[in-house]
Amino acid sequence: MNYKKKICVVTTSRAEYGLLYWFLKFAKKDKEIKLQLVVTGSHTSLDYGMTKNIIINDKFKIDKQFDLELNNDSVDGIINSTSIAMTKFSNAFTSLKPNIIILLGDRYELLAASYAALVNRIPIAHFHGGETTEGAIDESIRHAISKMSHIHLVSNEKYRKRVIQLGENPKSVHLVGGMGIENIKKLKFLQKNKLEKILKFTFGKKNILITFHPVTHEINTSKKHITNIINAIKEFKDIKFIFTMPNADTDNKIISENIKGYVLQNSNNSVYFINMGQLNYLSSLKYVDAVLGNSSSGILEAPSFKIGTINIGDRQKGRVRSKSTIDCDCDKDSIVKSINKLYSKSFIKKLRDVNNPYDYGKSAYRSLQIIKKTKLHDIVKKPFFDIFHKY
């Protein structure tokens, strides 16, 4: 059977795969295209839960997979993984010969994928460009990927303007909304009693989900940050805590080991997961009062559940946020003050009227249609769009 376009989706982490899930579902069913899937990064690492098995269980065919040696979370280790990725992505693209490559986000592995695509003269469609996260190297990586991309699928009007500011033609920049919103609307969430059995965790009257990643623009702060968070939550004996482990960035093991140590000593009110799985994670957001930490999920997804987000530090600084977000510094007193605010009557009342600024509806389906309709034969060679000229 002849296909109109071969669409190659790259996934390197559990979080980005979850955001791409419905795009993959629609692409798999579409008879006019052939879906290709390249899987690497934390998906193929035992340390991060070997999450490629989730992809297999979801009945997606993996066309290419390879390991990036993520066991070393030092700067040299990350550089080594990136260099391995560049070669292996190029080999995969040469073998698969896709018409276009799909990337979402800002991981360093994706920077390698975008460079391999650029040199191989393969067009890129990039999701979630134009966003700002001033506390992480992801900020620079995201903008670099945007400059190497040809179709831009952004999550907010502010980000659409920023991608254009980078010199991208407005006709190639499409406002589709946050990709995670579709999961929230389409998934059938687990009932609390069933979720508790799966997680082996009983929810209390008050519950907070914690995800804290290394702040990659800072040096040697991970130990101090996670210690401050743990010292802060120790002040609240009536709250139960669910931890999810950090992603594969520099110093992630420092955070992971401190979380494990806390949970070991406080197993009556806390639990941790290397990988919860998308359904379990989103179902948990139905039964917790807030997301605490510095994960993008607190900004992009939590508002759809009308729960609070305690956003710690600068990692997500610059992202558009809803009024359900409480921003605070990463010191014990600021975190304690923010948790108290979270449970105040005035803040709880405010949550009733929260709207998610990333909800534009049917993001995955519309994105696929945009990619299908775009002519790709002459898209790689693109001029710089000058914002000083009217558009």
Summary of the structure (lengths in Angstrom):
residues: 391
radius of gyration: 20.5
end to end distance: 41.2
largest distance: 62.9
contacts: 1339
relative contact order: 0.13
helix: 44%
strand: 15%
